[in-house]
């Protein structure tokens, strides 16, 4: 992406989220696989919103398995959220993108096979998602705690994505893929540490 495109992208969303602080605070060692980037584009394509997004990031191509900086992903996710909803409601857009991504995976061929293996058990599916995250990111730590028969808590340490929108959306989409409508409560200790209580 050109410096001009980067600057325009930041200007488009910076008044509506803490993207500048996050991009400055996320260390260069924080990486994630390209599949996170390609999943944003897949949702935008599904919603017919790719052209607005590509005015900021024209012609980008990412390998799904290659690792890329989390800072780059955060900028693209925030811009995509603004394109899906509006700059003022970009967190609603982010939640919708990550929800659709998770739901799309669980209804894919691989996801359906995984659901059959796990008997649509939301705890086991969440454990699988936790294992997948370990393979696709190089930063932070997630811990799953079972609080009751139908309640879990996912605890995040050093999570640079927006916990209250990006992470919550993914949790909702994962459970919806099991035909379960979850109730979520997000608890933030600070913007990079907190947890999600999920009840169903």
C-alpha positions as CSV (number, residue, x, y, z in Angstrom):
1,X,0.0,0.0,0.0
2,X,1.2,3.5,-0.8
3,X,1.9,6.0,1.9
4,X,-0.9,8.1,0.5
5,X,-3.3,5.1,0.7
6,X,-2.2,4.4,4.3
7,X,-2.7,8.1,5.3
8,X,-6.1,8.2,3.7
9,X,-7.1,5.0,5.4
10,X,-6.0,6.3,8.8
11,X,-7.8,9.6,8.2
12,X,-11.0,7.8,7.3
13,X,-11.3,6.1,10.6
14,X,-9.0,7.7,13.2
15,X,-11.7,9.9,14.7
16,X,-13.9,6.9,15.4
17,X,-11.5,4.4,17.0
18,X,-8.1,4.2,18.6
19,X,-6.3,2.9,15.5
20,X,-3.4,5.3,15.8
21,X,-2.7,4.2,19.4
22,X,-3.0,0.6,18.5
23,X,-0.7,0.8,15.5
24,X,1.9,2.5,17.7
25,X,1.5,0.1,20.6
26,X,1.4,-3.2,18.8
27,X,5.0,-4.6,18.6
28,X,6.4,-5.6,15.2
29,X,6.7,-9.2,16.6
30,X,2.9,-9.5,16.7
31,X,2.0,-11.4,13.5
32,X,-1.0,-13.3,12.1
33,X,-1.6,-15.4,9.1
34,X,-2.8,-14.0,5.8
35,X,-6.1,-15.9,6.1
36,X,-7.3,-13.1,8.5
37,X,-6.8,-10.6,5.7
38,X,-8.4,-12.8,3.0
39,X,-11.4,-13.4,5.3
40,X,-12.1,-9.6,5.4
41,X,-12.2,-9.4,1.6
42,X,-14.5,-12.5,1.5
43,X,-17.1,-10.8,3.6
44,X,-16.8,-7.5,1.7
45,X,-17.3,-9.4,-1.5
46,X,-20.3,-11.2,-0.1
47,X,-21.8,-7.8,0.9
48,X,-20.8,-6.1,-2.4
49,X,-18.5,-3.6,-0.6
50,X,-15.1,-4.4,-2.1
51,X,-14.8,-1.4,-4.3
52,X,-15.0,1.1,-1.4
53,X,-12.4,-0.9,0.5
54,X,-10.1,-1.2,-2.5
55,X,-9.9,2.6,-2.8
56,X,-7.6,2.4,0.3
57,X,-5.9,-0.9,-0.4
58,X,-5.9,-1.4,-4.2
59,X,-4.6,-4.7,-5.7
60,X,-3.5,-6.3,-2.4
61,X,-2.9,-10.0,-2.4
62,X,-2.0,-12.1,0.6
63,X,-1.0,-15.7,1.0
64,X,-3.3,-17.4,3.6
65,X,-0.4,-19.2,5.4
66,X,2.2,-16.4,5.4
67,X,2.5,-14.3,8.6
68,X,1.9,-10.5,8.4
69,X,2.0,-7.7,10.9
70,X,-1.1,-7.4,13.2
71,X,-0.8,-3.6,12.7
72,X,-1.6,-4.0,9.0
73,X,-4.6,-6.2,9.8
74,X,-6.0,-3.8,12.4
75,X,-6.0,-1.0,9.9
76,X,-7.8,-3.0,7.2
77,X,-10.3,-4.5,9.7
78,X,-11.2,-1.0,10.9
79,X,-11.6,0.4,7.4
80,X,-13.7,-2.6,6.4
81,X,-15.9,-2.1,9.5
82,X,-16.4,1.5,8.5
83,X,-17.2,0.4,4.9
84,X,-19.7,-2.2,6.1
85,X,-21.5,0.1,8.6
86,X,-20.1,3.7,8.7
87,X,-17.1,5.3,10.2
88,X,-19.1,6.3,13.3
89,X,-20.4,2.7,13.6
90,X,-17.3,0.9,12.5
91,X,-17.3,-1.4,15.6
92,X,-20.7,-2.7,14.5
93,X,-19.2,-3.4,11.1
94,X,-16.2,-5.1,12.7
95,X,-18.5,-7.3,14.7
96,X,-20.5,-8.2,11.6
97,X,-17.3,-9.1,9.6
98,X,-15.9,-11.4,12.3
99,X,-19.3,-13.0,13.0
100,X,-19.8,-13.7,9.3
101,X,-16.2,-15.1,9.0
102,X,-16.7,-17.5,11.9
103,X,-20.2,-18.6,10.7
104,X,-18.8,-19.1,7.1
105,X,-16.1,-21.4,8.5
106,X,-18.5,-23.6,10.5
107,X,-20.7,-24.0,7.4
108,X,-17.8,-24.8,5.1
109,X,-16.9,-28.3,4.2
110,X,-14.0,-28.4,6.7
111,X,-16.2,-26.8,9.3
112,X,-19.1,-29.2,8.8
113,X,-16.7,-32.2,9.2
114,X,-15.2,-30.6,12.4
115,X,-18.7,-30.1,13.8
116,X,-19.6,-33.7,13.1
117,X,-16.4,-34.8,14.9
118,X,-17.1,-32.6,17.8
119,X,-20.9,-33.4,18.0
120,X,-21.7,-29.7,17.8
121,X,-20.4,-29.3,21.4
122,X,-19.7,-25.6,21.8
123,X,-17.0,-26.2,24.4
124,X,-15.1,-28.6,22.3
125,X,-15.5,-26.3,19.2
126,X,-14.2,-23.4,21.2
127,X,-11.2,-25.5,22.3
128,X,-10.6,-26.3,18.6
129,X,-10.7,-22.6,17.8
130,X,-8.3,-21.9,20.6
131,X,-5.9,-24.4,19.2
132,X,-6.3,-22.9,15.7
133,X,-5.5,-19.4,17.1
134,X,-2.2,-20.7,18.5
135,X,-1.2,-21.9,15.0
136,X,-2.2,-18.7,13.3
137,X,-0.9,-15.9,15.5
138,X,2.4,-15.1,17.3
139,X,1.2,-12.9,20.1
140,X,-0.9,-12.9,23.2
141,X,-2.5,-15.7,25.2
142,X,-6.0,-17.0,25.4
143,X,-7.3,-19.3,28.2
144,X,-10.6,-21.1,28.2
145,X,-12.3,-21.6,31.6
146,X,-15.5,-23.6,32.0
147,X,-17.7,-21.8,34.6
148,X,-20.8,-24.0,34.4
149,X,-22.5,-26.6,32.2
150,X,-23.6,-23.9,29.7
151,X,-21.2,-21.1,30.5
152,X,-17.5,-20.5,29.5
153,X,-15.1,-17.7,29.9
154,X,-12.4,-16.9,27.4
155,X,-9.6,-14.9,29.0
156,X,-7.4,-12.7,26.8
157,X,-3.9,-11.4,27.6
158,X,-2.2,-9.2,25.2
159,X,-5.0,-9.3,22.6
160,X,-4.5,-6.4,20.1
161,X,-7.8,-6.9,18.3
162,X,-10.8,-5.1,19.6
163,X,-12.1,-7.5,22.2
164,X,-15.6,-5.9,22.4
165,X,-16.2,-6.1,18.6
166,X,-13.8,-8.3,16.7
167,X,-13.5,-11.1,19.3
168,X,-17.1,-10.9,20.3
169,X,-18.2,-11.2,16.7
170,X,-16.1,-14.3,16.1
171,X,-17.6,-15.9,19.3
172,X,-21.1,-15.2,18.1
173,X,-20.4,-16.6,14.7
174,X,-18.8,-19.7,16.0
175,X,-21.8,-20.5,18.2
176,X,-24.3,-19.6,15.5
177,X,-22.5,-22.2,13.3
178,X,-23.6,-24.8,15.9
179,X,-27.2,-23.4,15.7
180,X,-26.8,-21.9,19.2
181,X,-27.7,-18.3,20.0
182,X,-25.2,-17.3,22.7
183,X,-25.4,-14.5,25.3
184,X,-22.1,-12.7,25.6
185,X,-20.7,-10.4,28.2
186,X,-17.4,-8.6,27.5
187,X,-15.2,-7.6,30.5
188,X,-12.2,-5.4,29.8
189,X,-9.4,-4.8,32.3
190,X,-7.8,-2.6,29.7
191,X,-8.0,-2.4,26.0
192,X,-5.7,-5.4,25.4
193,X,-6.7,-7.6,28.4
194,X,-10.1,-8.9,29.4
195,X,-12.5,-11.8,28.8
196,X,-15.7,-12.9,27.2
197,X,-18.4,-14.7,29.2
198,X,-20.5,-16.9,26.9
199,X,-23.7,-18.5,28.1
200,X,-26.2,-20.6,26.1
